[in-house]
Amino acid sequence: MFTINHKKETPILEIKNSNDTILGKIDLSLGASIQELTLNRIAIIQDLAPLSYKNTYASSILFPFANRIKDGKYSFNGKEYQFDINQKEENNALHGLVYNKVFKVLQKEASESAATVTLEYTEKNKSIGFPFTYRIALKYIFTENNLSLIVSIKNTDSEAFPFTIGWHPYFVSENLQKSSLVFDSDQKLIIGKRNITSGVEKIAPEEQFDIEDKQLDDCWILNSKNVLFKTPKYQLKITSSAKENFLQAYTPPKENTIAIEPTTGVSDSFNNKIGLEILNSNEVYTVRWDLNLLNTAKKNSF
C-alpha cells in the first residue's frame, strides 16, 4: 500500500509504500521539485548536499524558459522585455521563474499499486520581464518502477506569451565513469561564451555515448522521445511527450552525479527561436515526462 505524508510544519511531501521499495520526497517550497527518488529499492535521485539548491536547481521545473536568456533580454510582439539577472557571473537570466515558488497540494490519492499527487502554483503578478499570468499544475504518479510527471500550463492572461519548458533532475550512479547515455541525435548545439547557443552542428550518430571522465554541459537535438541512462546498477528510460525534444546533460561538481534534462528549447530560445512556442490566452499546454526503471528482462529495450 502506498502512503502520502505531509507534515504541515514542513514543506515536504513524502511518498512511500508498505514494502519500503519506493520513496519520493517533494519540496513544495522549492518549486515542488522532487529531491529524493527510490524506485524498486534503487536510489535514482538523492540530496545533492553539500551543493545547494540555489546553485543546482535540482529537479526544478524550468518555465517559462529552460536554460538561459542572454543578458535577460528578448523581444516579443514588437515589445522589449528584461528579465532579472539571476546568473550574475555570466549576466544571464537562468532557468525561468517557478523554481523557487511555493506550490499547494490540490489532490492526493494512494492505492495498493500507485500514488498520485497534484500540485499547483498560480502566478497573479505580472513581472517586468514576463508580464503575463499563468497557472502551472504538476501531477506526480509513482509506481514500483516508474515516476511520471505531467506538467500543465494554462495561460490565464488576456495576451499570448512565448515559452519553453524543461525539467532539471540529477541522477546518481555508483560509477558514473562506467555509465552511458543512449539517444538518437545527429545535431548538437554549439555553445558559445556564457553558455549561450551560437549555432547548430551536424554530428555522427553514436550507438552509445560513454560518459567516462567527460565534463558535460552539452545539448543535443533529439530525433526521438527517448533517452536511456545506463549505469552499472540500473538502466533508466526517460521519455518525453513533447513534439520537439532536446537533451541537456551536465556534470556538477559532485561525484557520480549527472543532470539529464529533457527540454523543449535551448539556451536563448526567446531570441534564437529554437523550440520556442506561443501559448494563447486561456490555452493549456501539457507535457509528460516518464522515468522508467527497466526490469532485467527489458534492460536492453529502447
PLY file of the C-alpha trace (Angstrom):
ply
format ascii 1.0
element vertex 302
property float x
property float y
property float z
element edge 301
property int vertex1
property int vertex2
end_header
0.00 0.00 0.00
1.26 3.47 -0.90
1.08 6.34 1.57
1.42 10.10 1.15
2.57 12.02 4.22
2.63 15.77 4.62
3.53 17.22 7.99
2.08 20.70 7.95
5.06 22.22 9.74
7.34 21.21 6.82
7.10 21.73 3.05
7.97 18.08 2.35
5.57 15.59 0.79
6.80 12.03 1.39
5.56 9.17 -0.75
6.29 5.60 0.36
4.91 2.10 0.07
4.49 -0.55 2.73
7.32 -2.68 1.31
9.81 0.20 1.61
10.74 -0.21 -2.05
9.52 3.26 -3.07
10.44 6.66 -1.68
9.77 10.09 -3.05
10.31 13.47 -1.38
8.84 16.59 -2.96
9.68 20.03 -1.58
6.67 22.30 -2.05
8.75 25.37 -1.20
11.34 24.67 -3.91
9.07 24.76 -6.92
7.57 21.36 -5.97
10.80 19.69 -7.07
11.45 16.04 -6.24
14.55 15.93 -4.04
14.74 12.18 -3.47
13.53 9.21 -5.50
13.93 5.49 -4.95
12.30 3.01 -7.32
12.24 -0.69 -6.54
14.85 -0.14 -3.78
17.26 1.58 -6.19
18.24 5.18 -5.43
17.70 7.26 -8.57
17.69 10.83 -7.22
19.42 11.83 -3.97
20.05 15.00 -1.99
22.94 16.91 -3.58
24.39 18.24 -0.32
26.77 19.95 0.17
25.71 21.54 -3.13
22.85 23.96 -2.60
19.55 24.11 -4.44
20.08 27.77 -5.37
23.14 26.70 -7.39
21.91 23.37 -8.76
18.16 23.93 -9.40
17.88 20.22 -8.60
14.79 18.68 -10.22
13.24 22.10 -10.75
10.65 22.81 -13.42
12.11 25.28 -15.91
9.37 27.68 -17.02
8.72 29.99 -18.85
12.15 29.21 -20.25
14.67 26.43 -19.95
18.37 27.17 -19.61
19.48 30.78 -20.21
18.48 34.05 -21.84
21.42 36.18 -22.86
21.52 39.36 -20.76
17.93 38.52 -19.77
16.70 40.44 -22.83
14.21 39.45 -25.51
11.53 40.94 -27.74
8.02 39.65 -28.34
5.28 41.13 -30.49
7.26 44.29 -31.01
7.99 44.92 -27.33
11.27 44.66 -25.45
11.50 42.82 -22.14
14.15 42.44 -19.44
14.28 39.50 -17.01
16.12 39.81 -13.72
19.72 38.60 -13.98
19.96 35.69 -11.55
23.19 34.29 -13.01
25.34 37.30 -12.37
28.69 35.72 -13.25
27.52 35.25 -16.86
24.99 38.11 -16.88
22.15 35.79 -17.91
18.63 35.02 -16.78
18.67 31.35 -15.77
16.05 28.56 -15.56
12.84 30.55 -15.53
10.58 31.80 -12.76
8.98 28.90 -10.87
11.98 27.02 -9.42
11.59 28.85 -6.07
7.80 29.19 -5.93
5.67 27.60 -3.20
3.15 25.11 -4.55
-0.05 23.99 -2.86
-1.49 20.48 -2.76
-4.61 20.09 -4.87
-5.11 16.35 -4.68
-3.60 13.21 -3.14
-4.53 9.63 -3.96
-2.89 6.39 -2.77
-3.68 2.76 -3.58
-2.03 -0.64 -3.43
-0.13 -0.07 -6.66
0.33 3.69 -7.06
0.36 7.14 -5.51
-0.62 10.38 -7.23
-0.19 13.95 -6.04
-1.33 17.05 -7.92
0.28 20.37 -7.03
-0.37 23.90 -8.24
1.10 27.37 -8.40
-0.84 30.37 -9.69
1.01 33.46 -10.83
-1.20 36.53 -10.46
1.52 39.18 -10.51
2.95 40.42 -13.76
6.71 40.82 -13.60
8.60 43.31 -15.76
10.43 40.54 -17.60
7.36 38.36 -18.09
4.21 40.49 -17.70
1.77 37.59 -18.07
-0.24 35.48 -15.64
-0.44 31.70 -15.68
-1.27 28.61 -13.67
1.07 25.62 -13.51
-0.05 22.21 -12.27
2.30 19.29 -11.59
0.99 15.75 -11.35
3.43 13.16 -9.98
2.48 9.48 -10.39
4.55 6.89 -8.51
4.54 3.15 -9.18
7.03 0.40 -8.37
9.27 1.05 -11.37
8.07 4.36 -12.73
7.71 8.04 -11.97
5.56 10.11 -14.28
5.49 13.90 -14.16
2.69 15.66 -16.05
3.05 19.43 -16.30
0.13 21.59 -17.42
0.47 25.31 -18.10
-2.61 27.48 -18.52
-2.33 31.00 -19.89
-4.64 32.97 -17.59
-3.63 36.27 -19.16
-5.50 38.22 -21.82
-2.46 38.09 -24.13
-0.38 35.32 -25.67
3.12 34.64 -24.32
6.26 32.82 -25.51
7.68 29.85 -23.60
9.84 26.78 -23.45
9.81 24.26 -20.63
12.24 21.78 -19.11
12.97 19.57 -16.13
16.30 19.53 -14.26
16.70 16.19 -12.40
20.11 14.92 -11.26
20.62 11.16 -11.24
23.09 9.11 -9.25
25.27 6.25 -10.46
27.52 4.04 -8.38
30.14 4.65 -11.09
29.43 7.50 -13.49
32.64 6.85 -15.47
31.24 3.45 -16.44
27.80 4.84 -17.23
26.45 5.95 -20.60
23.60 7.64 -22.45
21.77 6.22 -25.43
19.83 8.65 -27.62
19.11 9.37 -31.27
20.68 12.61 -32.47
22.60 13.91 -35.47
22.65 17.56 -34.39
24.31 19.24 -31.45
24.07 22.81 -30.21
27.20 24.93 -30.47
27.54 26.58 -27.08
29.49 29.82 -27.11
30.59 32.25 -24.45
28.44 32.48 -21.32
26.81 29.14 -22.24
24.66 30.74 -24.93
23.69 28.85 -28.09
25.61 30.20 -31.07
24.61 27.64 -33.71
23.89 24.03 -34.60
26.37 21.48 -35.93
25.89 18.13 -37.62
27.33 15.16 -35.75
27.71 11.47 -36.48
25.10 9.49 -34.52
26.58 7.34 -31.77
25.25 3.96 -30.73
26.17 4.83 -27.15
27.59 7.98 -25.55
30.04 6.91 -22.84
30.30 9.48 -20.05
33.73 8.38 -18.79
35.57 11.40 -17.33
33.87 13.99 -19.56
32.83 17.30 -18.02
29.48 17.89 -19.64
27.36 20.95 -20.23
26.09 19.92 -23.64
22.83 19.96 -25.57
21.62 17.74 -28.41
18.60 17.97 -30.70
16.81 14.63 -30.41
15.21 12.65 -33.21
13.13 10.59 -30.80
11.31 10.98 -27.50
13.55 8.55 -25.58
16.84 8.71 -23.69
18.37 5.73 -21.91
20.67 6.21 -18.91
22.76 3.06 -18.37
24.65 2.57 -15.12
26.38 -0.47 -13.62
23.41 -0.93 -11.25
20.35 0.13 -13.20
19.01 1.38 -16.52
16.54 4.24 -16.67
14.43 5.12 -19.69
13.49 8.81 -19.87
10.58 9.62 -22.18
9.03 12.91 -23.22
5.66 13.60 -24.85
6.81 16.91 -26.37
6.79 17.37 -30.15
10.31 18.87 -30.11
12.87 17.39 -27.74
16.32 18.47 -26.62
18.70 16.76 -24.22
20.83 18.83 -21.88
23.47 16.87 -19.94
25.52 18.44 -17.16
28.04 17.01 -14.71
28.10 19.03 -11.47
31.00 19.19 -9.01
29.67 16.13 -7.17
30.96 12.62 -7.70
28.82 10.09 -9.59
26.04 12.57 -10.34
24.69 13.83 -13.65
21.87 16.13 -14.68
19.88 14.67 -17.58
17.44 17.37 -18.58
14.59 16.91 -21.06
13.67 20.30 -22.51
11.54 21.74 -25.31
14.00 24.54 -26.07
17.64 25.55 -25.70
19.65 28.38 -24.23
18.47 31.76 -25.52
15.36 30.25 -27.18
13.49 33.52 -26.59
15.91 35.09 -29.08
17.06 32.30 -31.42
13.52 30.79 -31.51
14.81 27.18 -31.31
11.94 25.24 -29.74
10.08 28.43 -28.83
6.29 28.10 -28.60
3.43 30.53 -28.11
0.58 29.92 -25.66
-2.55 31.89 -26.41
-4.91 33.30 -23.81
-6.87 30.55 -21.97
-5.00 27.79 -23.79
-3.35 24.90 -21.91
-0.02 23.26 -22.75
0.74 19.81 -21.32
3.92 17.77 -21.35
4.59 14.40 -19.74
7.95 13.02 -18.71
8.38 9.40 -17.61
11.23 7.79 -15.70
11.01 4.05 -16.18
13.35 1.73 -14.29
13.79 -1.15 -16.70
13.25 -4.69 -15.50
16.03 -7.21 -16.05
14.06 -8.83 -18.84
13.68 -5.46 -20.56
17.01 -3.89 -19.75
18.21 -3.86 -23.36
14.97 -2.45 -24.78
14.92 1.12 -26.02
0 1
1 2
2 3
3 4
4 5
5 6
6 7
7 8
8 9
9 10
10 11
11 12
12 13
13 14
14 15
15 16
16 17
17 18
18 19
19 20
20 21
21 22
22 23
23 24
24 25
25 26
26 27
27 28
28 29
29 30
30 31
31 32
32 33
33 34
34 35
35 36
36 37
37 38
38 39
39 40
40 41
41 42
42 43
43 44
44 45
45 46
46 47
47 48
48 49
49 50
50 51
51 52
52 53
53 54
54 55
55 56
56 57
57 58
58 59
59 60
60 61
61 62
62 63
63 64
64 65
65 66
66 67
67 68
68 69
69 70
70 71
71 72
72 73
73 74
74 75
75 76
76 77
77 78
78 79
79 80
80 81
81 82
82 83
83 84
84 85
85 86
86 87
87 88
88 89
89 90
90 91
91 92
92 93
93 94
94 95
95 96
96 97
97 98
98 99
99 100
100 101
101 102
102 103
103 104
104 105
105 106
106 107
107 108
108 109
109 110
110 111
111 112
112 113
113 114
114 115
115 116
116 117
117 118
118 119
119 120
120 121
121 122
122 123
123 124
124 125
125 126
126 127
127 128
128 129
129 130
130 131
131 132
132 133
133 134
134 135
135 136
136 137
137 138
138 139
139 140
140 141
141 142
142 143
143 144
144 145
145 146
146 147
147 148
148 149
149 150
150 151
151 152
152 153
153 154
154 155
155 156
156 157
157 158
158 159
159 160
160 161
161 162
162 163
163 164
164 165
165 166
166 167
167 168
168 169
169 170
170 171
171 172
172 173
173 174
174 175
175 176
176 177
177 178
178 179
179 180
180 181
181 182
182 183
183 184
184 185
185 186
186 187
187 188
188 189
189 190
190 191
191 192
192 193
193 194
194 195
195 196
196 197
197 198
198 199
199 200
200 201
201 202
202 203
203 204
204 205
205 206
206 207
207 208
208 209
209 210
210 211
211 212
212 213
213 214
214 215
215 216
216 217
217 218
218 219
219 220
220 221
221 222
222 223
223 224
224 225
225 226
226 227
227 228
228 229
229 230
230 231
231 232
232 233
233 234
234 235
235 236
236 237
237 238
238 239
239 240
240 241
241 242
242 243
243 244
244 245
245 246
246 247
247 248
248 249
249 250
250 251
251 252
252 253
253 254
254 255
255 256
256 257
257 258
258 259
259 260
260 261
261 262
262 263
263 264
264 265
265 266
266 267
267 268
268 269
269 270
270 271
271 272
272 273
273 274
274 275
275 276
276 277
277 278
278 279
279 280
280 281
281 282
282 283
283 284
284 285
285 286
286 287
287 288
288 289
289 290
290 291
291 292
292 293
293 294
294 295
295 296
296 297
297 298
298 299
299 300
300 301
